[in-house]
Amino acid sequence: MSFKEGDYVLIVHKDRKYLRKLVKGMSLNIRGHTIHFQDIVGKDEGQKIGEFFVFSPTLEDIILLGFERKTQIVYPKDAFYIAFKLGIKPTDRVLEFGTGSGAMSAVLSFLAKEVWTYEADTNFYNNALKNWERFGLCYNVKAFNENFLSAFVEENSFDACFVDVKEPWEYLEKVWKVLKGGKVCAFVLPTTNQVSKLLSHMQAFFADLQVFEILLRHYKTNPERLRPYDQMIAHTAYVVFGRKRM
Ligand SMILES: C[S@@+](CC[C@H](N)C(=O)[O-])C[C@H]1O[C@@H](n2cnc3c(N)ncnc32)[C@H](O)[C@@H]1O
């Protein structure tokens, strides 16, 4: 694929990455090296232009470098494993609340047939819509600017559910009702006391409970001195799973 004006491009300079829209007359200057965007138009992805490589952004690049984050987001290191554990298939309808900045919705949208997502806060809701529109994502997402608790949702109508709110134990009965029998619900929570409280409420509604966190360690890519970076993102969230019990 070759780049056209208006495309988003991932520009890589040594170990730094930049996501930019190709707008005529614009350029990027890093440590004394400049790449002019008109020199990228018409080039194939993967090419080297001066000191820079140019690539098409992946969903991870878009979420980490392109999304405006007005809320905490689910990090890519957690997001795809959660989606895998939810067992999502291309025929599935998935429920999510709250939408937040729309990062997890974008991941769910990649894998499912349809995603229904609820966000109570109008400012966050509009920001999520803007993030998706900017990058042409989430065509199969039905977004509602509504508190999930007061939303009308048909019983037994979802194949999986993802919950990212502060007090998820308040919603368990409703989640249980709208999920199909045996299907999985995942929750993310930043603190262990929230996880304890959730677990104690989950037992009445869910079986096969699981709790874990994902630690991802990146390595410096010098083949003669292969070793991890000194610093890492140590904690994002605990992930909790359960399957709807009958
Ligand atoms: C941490 S953010 C979610 C981030 C999102 N998972 C992402 O990856 O971008 C939590 C969101 O839940 C929303 N929220 C909290 N309670 C809600 C409810 N009952 N119904 C709908 N949204 C709710 C908040 O307004 C907030 O935007």
The ligand as a Gaussian input file, in Angstrom:
#p B3LYP/6-31G(d) Opt

LIG

0 1
 C      -12.080000       3.799000      33.113000
 S      -13.322000       4.389000      32.067000
 C      -13.451000       3.120000      30.841000
 C      -12.316000       3.121000      29.854000
 C      -12.520000       2.216000      28.671000
 N      -12.571000       0.823000      29.084000
 C      -11.445000       2.411000      27.615000
 O      -10.687000       1.451000      27.345000
 O      -11.341000       3.491000      27.036000
 C      -14.786000       4.134000      33.011000
 C      -15.997000       4.800000      32.399000
 O      -17.184000       4.234000      32.923000
 C      -18.179000       5.234000      32.901000
 N      -19.269000       4.744000      33.766000
 C      -19.236000       4.601000      35.128000
 N      -20.410000       4.076000      35.557000
 C      -21.196000       3.878000      34.447000
 C      -22.512000       3.356000      34.239000
 N      -23.249000       2.929000      35.263000
 N      -22.998000       3.287000      32.979000
 C      -22.249000       3.731000      31.923000
 N      -20.997000       4.245000      32.070000
 C      -20.470000       4.311000      33.307000
 C      -17.425000       6.458000      33.394000
 O      -18.084000       7.658000      33.053000
 C      -16.073000       6.286000      32.682000
 O      -16.051000       6.973000      31.456000

